[in-house]
Amino acid sequence: MVRVRARAWTVAAIVVVAAMGGGCDGSRSAAGGCPCESADVAPPVDTVLMAYLSKARVVHHEVDLLEQDDRLAEAVAELQELAGAAAPGGGTLPEVQEVLADTFARLADLQSRTGRYDDAARSIEDGLKRAPAGSYFEGHLYEVRGVSEQRRADFLATRGDVAAARAAREAAMKAFERALEIQDQVVSRALQGDGGVDAR
Amino acid sequence: MDREPAPTEEEVEQARALRDALEGRGDHADAELARALRLAVRPTELPHLEHQAILHRTLAKLPNRRRSFALRIAGVGTSLALAAAVALLVSRGIVAAPGTERHDTVATASLMRSRTTQPLFDQPFPRQGGESARIDRIAWARGRDYRANLFERMGVR
């Protein structure tokens, strides 16, 4: 009898305390939510992400040196290798997406500087697939698209292809306007405290 | 943008000594406090034999009626402690509640997580150049998060 009562006490106590705890301590992760709320919360910053960021950092600094030596074809190859490399989280982590967006923007700029305007346009498209909507990364990609189309227009104009040059100029203008629109949105949000300037 | 100053040699040495002390090598003035904090968050189980010995020592001193009462109190107390432990383990994510998934083997509530780097930049990017400076900043910021997570996983704040 005493044992039965003791077991009943145990079960009752577990139920009551667990119910009071609710299985959630209300703590907030850096991602902004209680980890108990969802199983698909962003993964913690770990060694693999750090290794990837380190690799990207090395590549961009190498490309700086190659650009200084005017070795643009090698610089393009380095960036293409980084863009196609395996990335943590299947390339879906926000940091990876943004680093890739910036990498594609740089790649497009170098490609257009070497007269590869169509390749540059493709790189911009690849970058836009990764840049978060309404971010500096997205705005920068449109800006590079504008610069690239402007270079294309200048090139076509020197060849006397007036109609194509005009079309490229219009594309450049459209891209610049879109870039301005996005950057204005980001700046406004940042000033309202929504874009955040917390350099964590 | 304020940058965290690089650790001094003394700070690095102190951190190394504290880590060694927590792993059972050598001693450090803060090791006892760090252990106490770790045990407060993740208490280790009292060995069964030690538990029995404490109970025997205490109960042997009591007359029979009081012993019976003490046993009941101990039973209720144990039940409540067990319930509290279950609630704590589930709420801190140390064990998964039925039907939930777990990403890590340690409590992850306070770990710094992967997230957008946009807040690291307070103005639009220059039309050309600056990519290396941007990746430098991203790597530096996430490096800081990574170190924080490392200490968190080791149970050191």
Boltz contact constraints between the chains, C-beta under 6 A:
constraints:
  - contact:
      token1: [A, 6]
      token2: [B, 75]
      max_distance: 6.0
  - contact:
      token1: [A, 9]
      token2: [B, 76]
      max_distance: 6.0
  - contact:
      token1: [A, 9]
      token2: [B, 79]
      max_distance: 6.0
  - contact:
      token1: [A, 10]
      token2: [B, 79]
      max_distance: 6.0
  - contact:
      token1: [A, 13]
      token2: [B, 79]
      max_distance: 6.0
  - contact:
      token1: [A, 13]
      token2: [B, 80]
      max_distance: 6.0
  - contact:
      token1: [A, 13]
      token2: [B, 83]
      max_distance: 6.0
  - contact:
      token1: [A, 14]
      token2: [B, 83]
      max_distance: 6.0
  - contact:
      token1: [A, 14]
      token2: [B, 86]
      max_distance: 6.0
  - contact:
      token1: [A, 17]
      token2: [B, 83]
      max_distance: 6.0
  - contact:
      token1: [A, 17]
      token2: [B, 84]
      max_distance: 6.0
  - contact:
      token1: [A, 17]
      token2: [B, 87]
      max_distance: 6.0
  - contact:
      token1: [A, 18]
      token2: [B, 86]
      max_distance: 6.0
  - contact:
      token1: [A, 18]
      token2: [B, 87]
      max_distance: 6.0
  - contact:
      token1: [A, 21]
      token2: [B, 87]
      max_distance: 6.0
  - contact:
      token1: [A, 21]
      token2: [B, 91]
      max_distance: 6.0
  - contact:
      token1: [A, 23]
      token2: [B, 90]
      max_distance: 6.0
  - contact:
      token1: [A, 23]
      token2: [B, 91]
      max_distance: 6.0
  - contact:
      token1: [A, 23]
      token2: [B, 97]
      max_distance: 6.0
  - contact:
      token1: [A, 24]
      token2: [B, 91]
      max_distance: 6.0
  - contact:
      token1: [A, 25]
      token2: [B, 91]
      max_distance: 6.0
  - contact:
      token1: [A, 27]
      token2: [B, 109]
      max_distance: 6.0
  - contact:
      token1: [A, 29]
      token2: [B, 113]
      max_distance: 6.0
  - contact:
      token1: [A, 30]
      token2: [B, 112]
      max_distance: 6.0
  - contact:
      token1: [A, 30]
      token2: [B, 113]
      max_distance: 6.0
  - contact:
      token1: [A, 31]
      token2: [B, 113]
      max_distance: 6.0
  - contact:
      token1: [A, 31]
      token2: [B, 115]
      max_distance: 6.0
  - contact:
      token1: [A, 35]
      token2: [B, 93]
      max_distance: 6.0
  - contact:
      token1: [A, 35]
      token2: [B, 109]
      max_distance: 6.0
  - contact:
      token1: [A, 39]
      token2: [B, 100]
      max_distance: 6.0
  - contact:
      token1: [A, 39]
      token2: [B, 101]
      max_distance: 6.0
  - contact:
      token1: [A, 42]
      token2: [B, 113]
      max_distance: 6.0
  - contact:
      token1: [A, 42]
      token2: [B, 114]
      max_distance: 6.0
  - contact:
      token1: [A, 43]
      token2: [B, 114]
      max_distance: 6.0
  - contact:
      token1: [A, 44]
      token2: [B, 111]
      max_distance: 6.0
  - contact:
      token1: [A, 44]
      token2: [B, 113]
      max_distance: 6.0
  - contact:
      token1: [A, 44]
      token2: [B, 149]
      max_distance: 6.0
  - contact:
      token1: [A, 45]
      token2: [B, 112]
      max_distance: 6.0
  - contact:
      token1: [A, 45]
      token2: [B, 142]
      max_distance: 6.0
  - contact:
      token1: [A, 45]
      token2: [B, 145]
      max_distance: 6.0
  - contact:
      token1: [A, 45]
      token2: [B, 146]
      max_distance: 6.0
  - contact:
      token1: [A, 45]
      token2: [B, 149]
      max_distance: 6.0
  - contact:
      token1: [A, 50]
      token2: [B, 146]
      max_distance: 6.0
  - contact:
      token1: [A, 53]
      token2: [B, 139]
      max_distance: 6.0
  - contact:
      token1: [A, 53]
      token2: [B, 142]
      max_distance: 6.0
  - contact:
      token1: [A, 56]
      token2: [B, 135]
      max_distance: 6.0
  - contact:
      token1: [A, 57]
      token2: [B, 135]
      max_distance: 6.0
  - contact:
      token1: [A, 57]
      token2: [B, 139]
      max_distance: 6.0
  - contact:
      token1: [A, 60]
      token2: [B, 131]
      max_distance: 6.0
  - contact:
      token1: [A, 60]
      token2: [B, 132]
      max_distance: 6.0
  - contact:
      token1: [A, 60]
      token2: [B, 135]
      max_distance: 6.0
  - contact:
      token1: [A, 61]
      token2: [B, 132]
      max_distance: 6.0
  - contact:
      token1: [A, 64]
      token2: [B, 132]
      max_distance: 6.0
  - contact:
      token1: [A, 93]
      token2: [B, 114]
      max_distance: 6.0
  - contact:
      token1: [A, 94]
      token2: [B, 114]
      max_distance: 6.0
  - contact:
      token1: [A, 94]
      token2: [B, 115]
      max_distance: 6.0
  - contact:
      token1: [A, 94]
      token2: [B, 116]
      max_distance: 6.0
  - contact:
      token1: [A, 95]
      token2: [B, 117]
      max_distance: 6.0
  - contact:
      token1: [A, 98]
      token2: [B, 117]
      max_distance: 6.0
  - contact:
      token1: [A, 102]
      token2: [B, 131]
      max_distance: 6.0
  - contact:
      token1: [A, 106]
      token2: [B, 131]
      max_distance: 6.0
  - contact:
      token1: [A, 135]
      token2: [B, 118]
      max_distance: 6.0
  - contact:
      token1: [A, 136]
      token2: [B, 121]
      max_distance: 6.0
  - contact:
      token1: [A, 136]
      token2: [B, 124]
      max_distance: 6.0
  - contact:
      token1: [A, 136]
      token2: [B, 125]
      max_distance: 6.0
  - contact:
      token1: [A, 139]
      token2: [B, 124]
      max_distance: 6.0
  - contact:
      token1: [A, 140]
      token2: [B, 125]
      max_distance: 6.0
  - contact:
      token1: [A, 143]
      token2: [B, 127]
      max_distance: 6.0
  - contact:
      token1: [A, 183]
      token2: [B, 124]
      max_distance: 6.0
  - contact:
      token1: [A, 196]
      token2: [B, 119]
      max_distance: 6.0
  - contact:
      token1: [A, 197]
      token2: [B, 122]
      max_distance: 6.0
  - contact:
      token1: [A, 198]
      token2: [B, 119]
      max_distance: 6.0
  - contact:
      token1: [A, 199]
      token2: [B, 1]
      max_distance: 6.0
  - contact:
      token1: [A, 199]
      token2: [B, 120]
      max_distance: 6.0
